[in-house]
């Protein structure tokens, strides 16, 4: 039996009182009253793009593995070894499991919400777990010898319509992805935000840490405006359970025959609470991979011939009679979804 991290969302007052169905005022709408996310991007009084609003990152390609697109050797050997160990331990020592601020991983974490508040000299980013960032636009420079902190120190400037944010001063306790790529206190992060229209931001994030990578690593992130609702608190209360989570290193010694892996390969419709996502399962020479909506493949780690893991989320393939494998179940402590093979 495997033990997994439990995330607890704490609501301090009833949902009916939290404005989650409140119509967002002052935004462009289509003829049927829906938010027009393809309308032109708004601007501030001084002509700069206005990034204010409630945003959700919708890219999950790099959340588990920031090095997903990198060729072998870009990650320093010591960092790769630590990453593999943390992955095998189901990320039991992550900041999330210990109820601590996540640091630079906020810039790539999917499906979490952040509110951006913008003025001419300061941009504030308020995350749903009550952590915040300040990006100063007042012309100051980054400190050359900053006191390390969880969220680092950030300054910004404009490059045309692009907002460029530079950050340093992170402590080395946090991770760069959910599986556990480390970073040192030498880490510098550069984010370039471009609001392409009213409802979308294209973000490029570059991680520069010569102690971990032999060259800077850049990943693209897509952000979407969230409207007609408000942000709910996402509060972690699991710090007492972290010490009881079982290490699972031995589970990753499972070798599944190639002929079995091939029976799982195919395209599936994953039903996530009314939203259907196309998921591809790929059987390759070194194991099984999953690809959400063509965002890029991620490797699944075998726990048995039918059960696989991706950072503690379990994928169980189900055989129905003589028809073979035609579905899998995606399970974690806080959810369970079913995916059906496409015909």
C-alpha atoms as one frame of an Amber mdcrd trajectory, in Angstrom:
protein
   0.000   0.000   0.000   1.277   3.445  -0.872   0.662   6.543   1.186   0.245
   9.809  -0.598   0.161  13.434   0.307  -3.245  14.844   1.169  -3.988  18.412
   0.225  -6.680  20.116   2.289  -8.593  23.073   0.977  -9.986  24.994   3.905
 -12.979  27.233   3.379 -13.431  29.672   6.226 -17.006  30.558   5.237 -19.690
  28.852   3.119 -19.045  28.831  -0.620 -22.289  30.662  -1.251 -20.772  33.691
   0.494 -17.498  33.728  -1.427 -18.647  35.405  -4.637 -17.663  32.423  -6.821
 -20.556  33.151  -9.190 -20.208  36.927  -9.207 -20.228  38.490 -12.680 -16.947
  40.304 -13.341 -17.750  43.957 -14.086 -16.188  46.085 -16.799 -14.934  43.354
 -19.136 -15.731  42.860 -22.847 -18.421  40.300 -23.602 -19.784  38.539 -26.665
 -23.370  38.918 -27.864 -24.474  36.028 -25.648 -22.979  37.640 -22.556 -19.907
  35.439 -22.227 -16.494  37.017 -21.505 -14.733  37.865 -24.774 -11.279  36.486
 -24.077 -10.123  37.311 -27.616 -10.848  41.031 -27.290  -7.877  43.429 -27.396
  -5.665  43.509 -24.325  -6.365  46.491 -22.032  -3.844  49.235 -21.279  -3.171
  51.439 -18.289  -3.487  55.222 -18.271   0.184  55.554 -19.231  -0.241  53.249
 -22.234   1.365  50.113 -20.810  -0.281  46.682 -21.149  -2.442  46.053 -18.094
  -1.865  42.586 -16.574  -4.362  43.102 -13.743  -6.801  40.267 -13.166  -7.256
  36.757 -11.852  -5.054  34.335 -13.799  -4.545  30.587 -14.001  -1.544  28.856
 -15.562  -2.873  26.137 -17.861   0.394  24.499 -18.961   1.423  21.366 -17.038
   4.230  20.203 -19.329   7.019  21.284 -16.966   5.329  21.075 -13.571   6.687
  17.588 -12.856   9.940  17.913 -14.790  11.400  21.271 -15.746  14.030  19.394
 -17.792  11.441  17.576 -19.927  12.787  19.090 -23.168  16.483  19.019 -22.304
  19.085  16.758 -23.835  21.103  14.508 -21.477  23.908  16.271 -19.666  22.300
  19.690 -19.230  21.432  18.871 -15.610  24.529  18.540 -13.442  25.074  14.917
 -12.233  24.561  15.692  -8.532  21.294  17.515  -9.297  20.043  14.698 -11.544
  20.766  12.119  -8.829  18.903  14.164  -6.226  15.987  14.650  -8.618  15.716
  10.903  -9.231  15.774  10.176  -5.503  13.080  12.733  -4.726  10.972  11.353
  -7.551  11.241   7.832  -6.178  10.169   9.108  -2.772   6.987  10.560  -4.314
   8.259  14.064  -3.490   7.553  13.489   0.196   9.965  16.244   1.214   8.605
  18.888  -1.162   7.581  22.326   0.016   3.953  21.428  -0.637   4.062  18.362
   1.590   5.720  20.426   4.325   3.292  23.343   4.025   6.023  25.823   3.092
   6.147  28.480   0.336   6.970  26.918  -3.032   9.384  29.603  -4.237  10.188
  29.848  -7.963   7.961  26.890  -8.883   4.976  29.263  -8.670   5.900  30.604
 -12.108   5.222  27.245 -13.792   2.625  25.579 -11.507  -0.530  24.748 -13.497
  -4.151  25.160 -12.413  -3.291  27.361  -9.438  -4.729  30.860  -9.391  -2.991
  34.190  -8.853  -4.342  37.717  -8.790  -2.177  40.403 -10.388  -2.501  43.985
  -9.141  -0.628  46.565 -11.209   0.454  50.156 -10.639   3.102  52.241 -12.386
   5.781  51.407  -9.791   4.735  48.034  -8.351   3.097  44.786  -9.442   1.768
  42.471  -6.729   1.017  38.792  -7.353  -1.317  37.255  -4.783  -1.350  33.442
  -4.841  -4.277  31.331  -3.682  -2.266  29.826  -0.810  -1.877  33.304   0.742
   1.729  33.746  -0.447   2.524  36.942  -2.375   5.238  38.454  -4.581   6.218
  42.078  -5.147   7.724  43.166  -8.459   9.202  46.665  -8.217   9.087  48.899
 -11.300  10.655  51.945  -9.641  14.116  51.613 -11.206  15.886  49.868  -8.339
  18.457  47.154  -9.063  18.658  43.644  -7.646  20.897  43.317  -4.603  24.287
  41.773  -5.351  24.349  39.876  -2.049  20.682  39.413  -1.028  19.528  37.769
   2.155  18.046  34.432   0.902  14.257  34.214   1.096  11.480  31.847   0.087
  10.078  33.984  -2.740  13.208  35.882  -3.735  13.385  39.530  -4.764  11.970
  40.821  -8.047  12.342  43.904 -10.224  10.664  44.613 -13.546  11.029  46.755
 -16.630   9.246  47.195 -19.945  10.611  45.977 -23.262   8.018  47.381 -25.632
   4.758  45.683 -24.631   6.587  42.901 -22.790   6.971  42.963 -19.021  10.375
  41.544 -18.047  10.779  40.417 -14.422  14.182  39.519 -12.973  14.507  37.734
  -9.638  17.251  36.474  -7.351  17.861  35.874  -3.649  16.023  32.536  -3.329
  17.042  30.181  -0.543  18.064  26.694  -1.691  15.298  24.886   0.217  12.710
  25.099  -2.568  12.442  23.010  -5.758  12.087  23.943  -9.426   9.379  21.363
 -10.173   7.063  18.964  -8.369   9.369  15.966  -8.841  12.313  17.689  -7.199
  14.894  19.363  -9.424  16.950  21.424  -6.969  18.462  24.868  -7.257  21.169
  26.767  -5.433  21.184  30.246  -3.929  22.856  31.395  -7.160  19.555  30.925
  -9.052  18.349  33.807 -11.190  14.921  33.742 -12.820  13.819  35.891 -15.766
  10.132  36.026 -16.718   8.803  37.711 -19.855   5.050  38.372 -19.837   3.134
  39.232 -23.020  -0.622  39.746 -22.912  -1.637  38.617 -26.381  -5.325  39.534
 -25.990  -7.827  40.173 -23.218  -7.873  36.613 -21.901  -4.372  35.227 -22.452
  -0.765  35.758 -21.391   2.220  34.054 -22.990   5.022  33.684 -20.452   8.642
  32.670 -21.022  10.535  31.650 -17.875  14.324  31.233 -17.844  16.104  29.542
 -14.939  19.803  30.313 -14.770  21.737  28.354 -12.140  25.213  27.148 -13.202
  25.415  24.890 -10.150  22.440  22.885 -11.478  22.343  23.434 -15.266  25.222
  23.732 -17.707  23.196  26.390 -19.563  20.075  28.462 -18.814  16.785  26.585
 -19.152  13.754  28.314 -20.712  10.184  26.992 -20.642   6.975  28.446 -22.186
   3.899  28.849 -19.977   0.348  29.743 -21.026  -1.928  31.743 -18.724  -5.681
  32.300 -19.005  -7.847  34.976 -17.392 -10.435  33.657 -14.928 -13.699  35.598
 -14.956 -17.102  35.634 -13.262 -15.704  34.143 -10.075 -13.278  34.926  -7.270
 -10.207  33.179  -5.905 -10.688  30.706  -3.056  -8.091  29.988  -0.416  -5.933
  26.898  -0.902  -4.585  26.205   2.589  -2.171  23.416   3.515  -2.699  21.771
   6.904  -0.707  18.593   6.339   2.640  19.290   7.988   2.073  16.659  10.729
   1.461  13.899   8.162   4.649  14.445   6.172   6.833  12.418   8.524   4.546
   9.389   8.142   4.700   9.207   4.364   6.332   5.991   3.198   9.405   5.948
   0.990   8.720   3.967  -2.165  12.140   3.538  -3.741  11.766  -0.220  -4.145
   8.560   0.206  -6.133  10.517   1.761  -8.971  12.447  -1.460  -9.527   9.388
  -2.951 -11.311  10.032  -3.890 -14.941   6.950  -4.290 -17.143   7.301  -6.361
 -20.344   7.101  -4.376 -23.563   4.200  -6.460 -24.862   2.113  -5.431 -21.850
   3.013  -1.763 -22.194   1.871  -1.849 -25.818  -1.641  -2.860 -24.727  -1.956
   0.427 -22.826  -0.888   2.653 -25.730  -3.578   4.772 -27.364  -5.666   7.924
 -27.049  -8.086   8.347 -24.146 -10.801  10.814 -23.139 -10.169  11.856 -19.535
 -13.302  13.174 -17.798 -12.286  15.684 -15.108 -15.492  16.800 -13.469 -17.303
  17.658 -16.705 -14.212  18.742 -18.649 -12.893  16.219 -21.184  -9.164  16.150
 -21.900  -7.514  14.095 -24.642  -4.685  12.033 -23.181  -2.224   9.903 -25.145
  -0.468   6.886 -23.642   2.779   6.015 -25.417   4.723   2.760 -25.092   8.405
   3.295 -25.828  11.543   1.241 -25.424  12.322   2.601 -21.951   8.779   2.557
 -20.556   5.342   4.158 -20.584   4.683   7.868 -21.210   1.653  10.133 -20.885
   0.888  13.238 -22.981  -1.886  15.662 -21.977  -3.442  17.535 -24.899  -0.228
  17.370 -26.958   1.686  19.390 -24.364   4.551  16.888 -24.381   5.169  13.440
 -22.983   6.073  12.660 -19.369   7.350   9.317 -18.169   5.238   7.143 -15.867
   7.038   5.051 -13.247   5.867   1.452 -12.926   4.610   0.283  -9.532   3.199
  -2.982 -10.933   2.221  -4.344 -14.344  -1.032  -2.377 -14.258  -0.246   0.577
 -11.969   2.025   3.564 -12.645   2.913   6.811 -10.892   3.614  10.408 -11.864
   4.724  12.324  -8.752   2.359  10.350  -6.557  -0.653  10.486  -8.890  -1.589
   6.879  -9.660  -2.611   5.600 -13.101  -4.281   2.191 -13.022  -5.090   0.440
 -16.315  -8.251  -1.680 -16.315  -9.046  -4.737 -18.449 -12.709  -5.347 -19.208
 -13.333  -8.983 -20.104 -11.956 -10.058 -23.463 -11.913  -6.551 -24.965  -8.519
  -5.683 -23.540  -7.494  -2.431 -21.864 -10.019   0.276 -22.653  -9.732   2.632
 -19.679  -7.499   3.836 -16.879  -8.158   5.497 -13.551  -6.204   8.536 -12.441
  -6.150   8.741  -8.647  -4.706  10.948  -5.935  -5.787  11.698  -2.395  -8.048
  14.559  -3.451  -9.551  13.202  -6.711 -10.253  10.180  -8.908 -11.009  10.414
 -12.629 -11.614   7.812 -15.331 -10.286   7.903 -18.891 -11.867   5.867 -21.698
  -9.966   4.715 -24.790 -11.050   6.527 -27.936 -12.474   4.378 -30.731
